[in-house]
Amino acid sequence: MLDLDDVHIMNMVDMLRELTLNGAQVFITTASNEIARYLERKFAFMQDEMVYYKLKREVNGGTVGKTTITPRTIPYLIAAGE
């Protein structure tokens, strides 16, 4: 598996941001809280146009249980300090 370093992540996010400014719909997924927070800051200009879904999966004894999906908008995340 390839991992991007910080500089390449920033460049990729800038390219994705440019695509959205030109009308493209972009879907991004990450397991990194740090990258998720960076994406929230970079796309904060979109306000209510961007929806952030937080997925939480319960695991009990190696068995995957319930998955909770919570939609949130960027203003909520900034106000909540997530």
C-alpha positions as CSV (number, residue, x, y, z in Angstrom):
1,M,0.0,0.0,0.0
2,L,1.3,3.5,-0.9
3,D,1.0,6.3,1.6
4,L,1.2,10.0,0.6
5,D,3.5,12.3,2.5
6,D,2.2,15.6,3.8
7,V,3.4,17.6,0.8
8,H,1.7,15.3,-1.7
9,I,-1.5,15.2,0.4
10,M,-1.6,19.0,0.4
11,N,-1.1,19.1,-3.4
12,M,-3.8,16.5,-3.9
13,V,-6.3,18.4,-1.8
14,D,-5.5,21.6,-3.7
15,M,-6.3,19.8,-7.0
16,L,-9.5,18.4,-5.6
17,R,-10.4,21.9,-4.3
18,E,-9.8,23.3,-7.8
19,L,-12.0,20.7,-9.3
20,T,-14.9,21.6,-7.0
21,L,-14.4,25.3,-7.8
22,N,-14.9,24.3,-11.5
23,G,-18.2,22.4,-10.7
24,A,-17.0,18.9,-10.1
25,Q,-18.6,16.7,-7.4
26,V,-15.8,15.1,-5.3
27,F,-16.1,12.2,-2.9
28,I,-13.3,11.8,-0.4
29,T,-12.8,9.1,2.2
30,T,-10.1,8.8,4.9
31,A,-9.5,6.9,8.1
32,S,-7.2,9.7,9.4
33,N,-8.7,12.2,11.7
34,E,-5.8,14.6,11.0
35,I,-6.5,14.5,7.2
36,A,-10.3,14.8,7.8
37,R,-9.7,18.0,9.8
38,Y,-7.4,19.4,7.1
39,L,-10.0,18.6,4.4
40,E,-12.7,20.4,6.6
41,R,-10.5,23.5,6.7
42,K,-9.7,23.5,3.0
43,F,-13.3,23.0,1.9
44,A,-14.9,25.3,4.6
45,F,-15.6,27.9,1.8
46,M,-18.3,25.5,0.5
47,Q,-20.4,26.0,3.7
48,D,-23.7,24.1,3.4
49,E,-22.8,22.5,0.0
50,M,-20.5,20.1,1.6
51,V,-21.7,17.2,3.8
52,Y,-19.4,15.3,6.0
53,Y,-20.5,11.8,7.1
54,K,-18.9,10.3,10.2
55,L,-19.1,6.5,10.2
56,K,-18.7,4.7,13.5
57,R,-18.6,0.9,13.6
58,E,-19.1,-1.0,16.8
59,V,-16.9,-4.1,17.1
60,N,-17.6,-6.6,19.9
61,G,-15.4,-9.6,20.3
62,G,-14.2,-9.5,16.7
63,T,-17.8,-9.3,15.4
64,V,-18.8,-6.2,13.5
65,G,-22.1,-4.9,14.9
66,K,-24.0,-1.7,14.2
67,T,-22.6,1.0,11.9
68,T,-23.8,4.6,12.7
69,I,-23.7,7.2,9.9
70,T,-24.0,10.8,11.1
71,P,-24.3,13.5,8.4
72,R,-22.9,16.9,9.4
73,T,-22.1,20.2,7.6
74,I,-18.9,22.1,7.8
75,P,-20.3,25.0,9.9
76,Y,-21.3,22.4,12.5
77,L,-17.8,20.9,12.6
78,I,-16.1,24.2,13.0
79,A,-18.4,25.3,15.8
80,A,-18.1,22.0,17.5
81,G,-14.3,22.0,17.2
82,E,-14.2,18.5,15.7
